[in-house]
């Protein structure tokens, strides 16, 4: 039986990913504990999200130790987006049924959130952009957000922008200089996340 504290510890280890050096150092230093927790999760937990996270951490440990090939082999067992369970459930139902439309809608919003997360990371970690250029991109997103916020036909795009800006804000102190973080907070105030 897995203790909630062990799951919390596994989730806490995820925060080592802020910088590559910290991630690798943390994974190597905590290898035995990480692998112990991963084994407990894989042996005693049926929750797919925790199981996938445990496999991911096993791969991260392999990668941190320099075994990229084994790490990639482990992760290549995961299905692509089109083969994920929620996509397969959507395909199970007749196209004109309520269950199909409900699953389609759930998949749409899950992918929108995912796209927002990736867009935020893409802007944050694009080394070809200066911080000023990144801030301009964020300002454009916030402006677009404000323009489409009330249009219910564009709610998926609102979610993408909201998640992108949240992702950037979560990483802002790691990426931006102090004065840029202050400017980013002003920009961020332009996006009301509770609307």
MARLO-658926 format. One line per 2 residues: number of its first residue (from 1); for each residue x, y, z of C-alpha. Coordinates in nm, 2 decimals. Each point is the difference from the previous one (the first is absolute). Layout:
<atoms>
NUM	X/Y/Z  ... $
</atoms>
This chain:
<atoms>
1	0.00/0.00/0.00  0.14/0.34/-0.10 $
3	-0.01/0.28/0.25  -0.12/0.34/-0.10 $
5	0.33/0.14/0.13  0.20/-0.21/-0.25 $
7	-0.21/0.13/-0.28  0.05/0.36/0.12 $
9	0.37/-0.07/0.02  0.00/-0.13/-0.36 $
11	-0.19/0.32/-0.11  0.25/0.22/0.20 $
13	0.29/-0.15/-0.19  -0.16/0.13/-0.32 $
15	0.10/0.35/0.11  0.36/-0.09/-0.04 $
17	-0.05/0.06/-0.37  0.04/0.38/0.02 $
19	0.35/-0.02/-0.14  0.18/-0.28/-0.18 $
21	0.29/-0.01/0.25  -0.24/-0.02/0.30 $
23	-0.21/-0.26/-0.16  0.29/-0.23/-0.09 $
25	0.17/0.06/0.34  -0.33/-0.06/0.19 $
27	-0.08/-0.31/-0.20  0.34/-0.15/0.06 $
29	0.02/0.09/0.37  -0.35/-0.14/0.06 $
31	0.01/-0.29/-0.24  -0.07/-0.28/0.25 $
33	-0.29/0.19/0.16  -0.15/0.09/-0.33 $
35	0.03/-0.35/-0.13  -0.15/-0.14/0.32 $
37	-0.30/0.23/-0.02  -0.04/-0.08/-0.37 $
39	0.00/-0.37/0.07  -0.26/0.05/0.28 $
41	-0.22/0.19/-0.23  0.03/-0.25/-0.29 $
43	-0.06/-0.29/0.24  -0.28/0.14/0.20 $
45	-0.18/0.28/-0.18  -0.26/-0.03/-0.27 $
47	-0.02/0.37/-0.07  0.13/0.04/-0.36 $
49	0.13/0.35/0.06  0.22/-0.11/0.29 $
51	0.12/-0.31/-0.19  0.10/0.21/-0.30 $
53	0.18/0.24/0.22  0.19/-0.28/0.17 $
55	0.11/-0.14/-0.34  0.10/0.36/-0.10 $
57	0.21/0.04/0.31  0.17/-0.34/-0.06 $
59	0.09/0.14/-0.35  0.12/0.33/0.15 $
61	0.24/-0.19/0.23  0.13/-0.20/-0.29 $
63	0.06/0.31/-0.20  0.16/0.18/0.29 $
65	0.25/-0.29/0.03  0.08/0.04/-0.37 $
67	-0.21/-0.29/-0.14  -0.21/0.20/-0.25 $
69	-0.07/-0.31/-0.22  -0.16/-0.19/0.29 $
71	-0.20/0.30/0.11  -0.13/0.06/-0.35 $
73	-0.09/-0.37/-0.03  -0.20/0.01/0.32 $
75	-0.19/0.32/-0.11  -0.06/-0.12/-0.36 $
77	-0.24/-0.25/0.15  -0.24/0.28/0.07 $
79	-0.27/0.05/-0.26  -0.02/0.31/-0.22 $
81	-0.28/0.24/0.05  -0.22/-0.17/-0.26 $
83	0.04/-0.33/0.18  -0.07/0.12/0.35 $
85	-0.29/-0.15/0.19  -0.22/0.31/0.00 $
87	0.03/0.01/-0.38  -0.09/-0.37/-0.03 $
89	-0.30/0.06/0.23  -0.11/0.28/-0.23 $
91	0.02/-0.24/-0.30  -0.20/-0.26/0.19 $
93	-0.33/0.20/-0.02  -0.22/0.07/-0.29 $
95	0.07/0.35/-0.14  -0.35/0.13/0.06 $
97	-0.02/-0.12/0.36  0.02/0.22/0.31 $
99	0.28/-0.22/0.14  0.21/0.06/-0.31 $
101	-0.05/0.37/0.02  0.08/0.01/0.37 $
103	0.32/-0.19/-0.05  0.09/0.21/-0.30 $
105	-0.05/0.31/0.20  0.21/-0.14/0.30 $
107	0.28/-0.09/-0.25  -0.02/0.34/-0.16 $
109	0.04/0.18/0.33  0.28/-0.23/0.12 $
111	0.19/0.05/-0.32  -0.06/0.38/0.02 $
113	0.15/0.01/0.35  0.29/-0.21/-0.12 $
115	0.06/0.23/-0.30  -0.01/0.30/0.24 $
117	0.26/-0.17/0.22  0.23/-0.07/-0.30 $
119	-0.05/0.35/-0.14  0.10/0.15/0.33 $
121	0.31/-0.22/0.02  0.08/0.07/-0.37 $
123	0.01/0.38/0.07  0.18/-0.04/0.33 $
125	0.28/-0.22/-0.13  0.06/0.14/-0.35 $
127	0.36/0.10/0.02  -0.02/0.18/-0.33 $
129	-0.23/0.26/0.17  0.12/0.27/0.23 $
131	-0.20/0.06/0.32  -0.14/0.31/-0.16 $
133	-0.12/-0.20/-0.30  -0.15/-0.26/0.23 $
135	-0.18/0.28/0.19  -0.14/0.14/-0.33 $
137	-0.14/-0.35/-0.08  -0.16/-0.02/0.34 $
139	-0.15/0.35/-0.05  -0.15/-0.12/-0.33 $
141	-0.15/-0.30/0.17  -0.15/0.20/0.27 $
143	-0.14/0.25/-0.25  -0.16/-0.28/-0.20 $
145	-0.13/-0.15/0.32  -0.17/0.32/0.09 $
147	-0.15/0.03/-0.36  -0.15/-0.34/0.00 $
149	-0.08/-0.06/0.36  -0.38/0.06/-0.03 $
151	-0.04/-0.19/-0.32  -0.13/-0.34/0.10 $
153	0.08/-0.14/-0.34  0.37/0.06/0.07 $
155	0.01/-0.15/0.36  0.25/-0.27/-0.11 $
157	0.24/0.27/-0.11  -0.05/0.19/0.32 $
159	0.10/-0.31/0.19  0.31/-0.04/-0.21 $
161	0.11/0.35/0.06  -0.08/-0.01/0.37 $
163	0.20/-0.32/0.05  0.29/0.14/-0.21 $
165	0.02/0.31/0.21  -0.03/-0.20/0.32 $
167	0.28/-0.22/-0.11  0.22/0.30/-0.07 $
169	-0.08/0.16/0.33  0.09/-0.33/0.18 $
171	0.34/0.01/-0.16  0.06/0.38/0.00 $
173	0.25/0.01/0.29  0.21/-0.27/-0.16 $
175	0.01/0.16/-0.35  -0.03/0.38/0.04 $
177	0.21/0.26/0.17  -0.15/0.17/0.30 $
179	-0.11/0.31/-0.19  -0.16/-0.22/-0.27 $
181	-0.19/-0.19/0.27  -0.14/0.32/0.12 $
183	-0.11/0.10/-0.35  -0.14/-0.35/-0.05 $
185	-0.21/0.04/0.31  -0.15/0.32/-0.14 $
187	-0.08/-0.17/-0.33  -0.14/-0.30/0.20 $
189	-0.23/0.23/0.18  -0.16/0.07/-0.34 $
191	-0.13/-0.35/-0.01  -0.27/-0.08/0.25 $
193	0.03/-0.37/0.06  -0.33/-0.04/0.19 $
195	-0.22/0.12/-0.29 $
</atoms>
